[in-house]
Amino acid sequence: MELTVKSRNGKITERQRQHIDEKLSKLARYMDGITSATVEVHTEMQRNAGEMHRVQVTLVGEHGVYLRAEEQAPDLYTAVDAVQEVLQRQITRYKEKYWRRGRPRRPVEPVVEAEPLVAVAEPEATVSEEPPAPAVIRTKQFKLRPMFTEDAIEQMELLGHNFFVFQDAETMRICVLYRRRDGAYGLIVPEAS
């Protein structure tokens, strides 16, 4: 497993890096085929709690499986231990429920297609001050692999996100899956004009 440790503000000591490596290497016992692990450590001062360490780990497995967990604690070692426990539970859930041999396809909640957006003209603002322009603060790149909608739902749940971009295995089109407020899922399928 290829391990990458990034620190946003501060330096990771060799002892801390060894602890992270030791904890994450234990996950290989639960899931074969973890190809890489990216650990992001962020230390910040909080008004009520003092210094807090936030640790985010993203695991990439075979077949394009992504697992992500984030925990924070006053101590870096405690945060790493907590992240390892969360990832261990996610791996267990992933293996037991969805990837057994001969598993029957589970019924999926209905996917609701997004309605087309309608442009509404807004009245012009009378205030002369211009609001600040929105800025892109983070860019992520990832490889798309063809998958069915059921697999995209599972991947989105494993990552803990509210949306997921994937390539549909049937149509080979890029789609966006999202969680609706009522708990169901929506699917956006772009169409070229």
Secondary structure, DSSP 8 states (H G I E B T S, - for coil): -EEEEEESSS---HHHHHHHHHHHHGGGGT-TTEEEEEEEEEEEEETTTEEEEEEEEEEEEGGG-EEEEEEEESSHHHHHHHHHHHHHHHHHHIIIII--TT--------EEE--------------------------------EE-HHHHHHHHHHHT-SEEEEEETTT--EEEEEE-TTS-EEEE-----
